[in-house]
C-alpha cells in the first residue's frame, strides 16, 4: 500500500519559491512508484546518512527504492 508523503515540521513560508519547489518535489514523490536516489562522488557521512534516511522513508511509504 502506497502512503502519501508529508512535510510535517517544515515551514518554508507561504508564497515562498521554496515552498513551491518543495510542493513539486512532494507531488512527484507521491506519484512515483519507483525511485532512484544517488549521491555525489566520494560521499561523506552526511551524504550517506541523508541518502539512507530518504530511501528508508520512501520504502516505509510503499515506494520501490534503489540507492
MIDOSE-1310 file (N, C-alpha, C; in nm, 2 decimals, decimal comma, always signed):
residues 67
xxxx	+0,08/-0,12/+0,00/+0,00/+0,00/+0,00/+0,09/+0,12/+0,00; +0,06/+0,21/-0,09/+0,14/+0,33/-0,10/+0,08/+0,45/-0,02; +0,16/+0,51/+0,07/+0,11/+0,62/+0,15/+0,16/+0,75/+0,10; +0,09/+0,85/+0,13/+0,12/+0,99/+0,09/+0,23/+1,04/+0,18
xxxx	+0,32/+1,12/+0,11/+0,43/+1,18/+0,19/+0,39/+1,31/+0,24; +0,44/+1,35/+0,36/+0,40/+1,47/+0,42/+0,53/+1,55/+0,45; +0,51/+1,68/+0,46/+0,63/+1,77/+0,50/+0,60/+1,83/+0,64; +0,57/+1,74/+0,73/+0,54/+1,79/+0,87/+0,67/+1,85/+0,93
xxxx	+0,65/+1,95/+1,01/+0,76/+2,01/+1,08/+0,84/+2,10/+1,00; +0,81/+2,12/+0,87/+0,89/+2,21/+0,78/+0,80/+2,32/+0,74; +0,85/+2,44/+0,77/+0,78/+2,56/+0,72/+0,87/+2,64/+0,63; +0,83/+2,65/+0,51/+0,91/+2,73/+0,41/+0,85/+2,87/+0,39
xxxx	+0,74/+2,90/+0,45/+0,68/+3,03/+0,43/+0,58/+3,02/+0,32; +0,46/+3,08/+0,34/+0,36/+3,08/+0,23/+0,40/+3,17/+0,12; +0,37/+3,14/+0,00/+0,40/+3,22/-0,11/+0,55/+3,22/-0,15; +0,63/+3,15/-0,08/+0,78/+3,15/-0,10/+0,81/+3,05/-0,21
xxxx	+0,91/+3,09/-0,29/+0,95/+3,00/-0,40/+1,00/+2,86/-0,35; +1,06/+2,86/-0,23/+1,10/+2,73/-0,17/+0,98/+2,64/-0,15; +0,87/+2,70/-0,10/+0,75/+2,62/-0,07/+0,69/+2,56/-0,20; +0,70/+2,63/-0,31/+0,66/+2,58/-0,44/+0,75/+2,47/-0,48
xxxx	+0,87/+2,48/-0,47/+0,97/+2,37/-0,51/+0,94/+2,25/-0,42; +0,93/+2,27/-0,29/+0,90/+2,16/-0,20/+0,77/+2,09/-0,24; +0,67/+2,16/-0,27/+0,54/+2,11/-0,31/+0,55/+2,02/-0,44; +0,63/+2,07/-0,53/+0,66/+2,00/-0,66/+0,73/+1,87/-0,63
xxxx	+0,83/+1,87/-0,55/+0,91/+1,75/-0,51/+0,81/+1,65/-0,44; +0,73/+1,70/-0,35/+0,64/+1,61/-0,28/+0,54/+1,55/-0,37; +0,49/+1,63/-0,47/+0,39/+1,57/-0,56/+0,45/+1,47/-0,65; +0,58/+1,49/-0,69/+0,64/+1,39/-0,78/+0,67/+1,26/-0,70
xxxx	+0,71/+1,27/-0,58/+0,74/+1,15/-0,50/+0,61/+1,08/-0,46; +0,50/+1,16/-0,44/+0,37/+1,09/-0,41/+0,32/+1,01/-0,53; +0,35/+1,06/-0,65/+0,31/+0,99/-0,78/+0,40/+0,89/-0,83; +0,52/+0,87/-0,77/+0,62/+0,78/-0,82/+0,60/+0,64/-0,75
xxxx	+0,62/+0,54/-0,82/+0,63/+0,40/-0,76/+0,77/+0,36/-0,74; +0,86/+0,39/-0,84/+1,00/+0,35/-0,83/+1,08/+0,48/-0,82; +1,18/+0,48/-0,73/+1,26/+0,60/-0,70/+1,41/+0,55/-0,70; +1,49/+0,63/-0,77/+1,63/+0,61/-0,76/+1,69/+0,73/-0,69
xxxx	+1,78/+0,70/-0,59/+1,84/+0,80/-0,51/+1,99/+0,79/-0,52; +2,06/+0,89/-0,56/+2,20/+0,89/-0,58/+2,27/+1,00/-0,50; +2,40/+0,98/-0,48/+2,47/+1,08/-0,40/+2,58/+1,13/-0,49; +2,66/+1,23/-0,44/+2,77/+1,28/-0,51/+2,89/+1,19/-0,51
xxxx	+2,99/+1,21/-0,59/+3,11/+1,13/-0,59/+3,18/+1,14/-0,46; +3,24/+1,03/-0,41/+3,31/+1,02/-0,28/+3,22/+1,08/-0,17; +3,11/+1,02/-0,14/+3,02/+1,08/-0,04/+3,08/+1,07/+0,10; +3,05/+1,18/+0,18/+3,09/+1,18/+0,32/+2,97/+1,12/+0,40
xxxx	+2,99/+1,12/+0,53/+2,89/+1,06/+0,62/+2,75/+1,13/+0,61; +2,75/+1,26/+0,59/+2,62/+1,33/+0,58/+2,55/+1,29/+0,46; +2,62/+1,28/+0,35/+2,55/+1,23/+0,22/+2,50/+1,09/+0,23; +2,57/+1,00/+0,29/+2,53/+0,87/+0,31/+2,41/+0,86/+0,41
xxxx	+2,42/+0,94/+0,51/+2,30/+0,94/+0,61/+2,18/+0,99/+0,55; +2,19/+1,10/+0,47/+2,07/+1,16/+0,40/+2,01/+1,06/+0,30; +2,10/+1,00/+0,22/+2,06/+0,90/+0,13/+1,98/+0,79/+0,19; +2,03/+0,73/+0,30/+1,97/+0,62/+0,37/+1,83/+0,67/+0,43
xxxx	+1,83/+0,79/+0,49/+1,71/+0,84/+0,56/+1,60/+0,85/+0,46; +1,63/+0,92/+0,35/+1,53/+0,94/+0,24/+1,48/+0,81/+0,18; +1,58/+0,72/+0,16/+1,55/+0,59/+0,10/+1,46/+0,51/+0,19; +1,49/+0,50/+0,32/+1,41/+0,42/+0,41/+1,27/+0,49/+0,43
xxxx	+1,26/+0,62/+0,43/+1,13/+0,68/+0,45/+1,04/+0,65/+0,33; +1,10/+0,66/+0,21/+1,03/+0,62/+0,09/+0,98/+0,48/+0,09; +1,07/+0,39/+0,13/+1,03/+0,25/+0,14/+0,92/+0,23/+0,24; +0,92/+0,30/+0,35/+0,81/+0,29/+0,45/+0,68/+0,34/+0,39
xxxx	+0,69/+0,44/+0,30/+0,57/+0,49/+0,23/+0,53/+0,40/+0,11; +0,59/+0,29/+0,09/+0,55/+0,19/+0,00/+0,61/+0,21/-0,14; +0,72/+0,28/-0,15/+0,78/+0,30/-0,28/+0,89/+0,19/-0,30; +0,92/+0,16/-0,42/+1,04/+0,08/-0,45/+1,16/+0,17/-0,47
xxx	+1,26/+0,15/-0,39/+1,37/+0,24/-0,39/+1,50/+0,17/-0,42; +1,58/+0,23/-0,51/+1,72/+0,18/-0,53/+1,81/+0,29/-0,49; +1,91/+0,26/-0,40/+2,00/+0,35/-0,35/+2,14/+0,32/-0,40
